[in-house]
C-alpha cells in the first residue's frame, strides 16, 4: 500500500512540474499591442462671408407725395386745368404724428358765410354725410387707429362765393392743437389731412 501511495505522489509531482513549465525562462509573453496615437488635425473651417443685412429705411408715412395720394379716380376728382382758377384741385393739408388715442376736428366757414357744405371721410369711410359751414365751430371726435388716419373734407358746393373755404383745427386727446389751417377747394374736390398714430 505504501508503494501505491508513493506511486500516486510521484505521478502527481511529475504532472505538476510539467504543468508549471511556463515559468521557464524560455517563455516570452506576447506584448500588448500599443495603440497608435495619430495626431488628429481638425478640418479647416471654411468661413462663408456673410454680409450683414442691408439696413432698409422705412419710408416716413408723413412724407406723402400729394400727386400719389390723389391718383385714385374713385376717391379723388381729377384736377381741372383751368388757367387762373387754382381751387379746382384737391388740397393736401399735411401729415402729423401723434401719440393721442382720439382726435377732435373743429371746422367753420373761413370767410363770408355763404352756404358752403362739406362731406367728411375717415380712411375713405363717410363720417359726416353733409355739414353746412357757418361762422361758429362745429366738431367731431375720431378714435385713432395705429398708423395712418386719413381725413378728407369734400366740398359739396361752393356756396354763393367760390371756392368752398373753411378753417379747421385738429386737437389731440389732451386738447393740444396738432394743426390749424384753411382749405380752398372747388365742388367735388377734397382737402386731406393725415394723422399718423405712433
Secondary structure, 3 states (H helix, E strand, C coil): CHHHHHHHHHHHHHHHHHHCHHHCCCCCCCCCCCCCCCCCCCCCCCCCCCCCCCCCCCCCCCCCCHHHHCCCCCCCCCCCCCCCCCCCCCEEEEEEEECCCEEEEEEECCCCCCCCEEEEEECCEEEEEEEECCCCCEEEEEECCCEEEEEEEEECCCCCCCCEEEEEEEECCCCCEEEEEEEEECCCCEEEEEEEEC
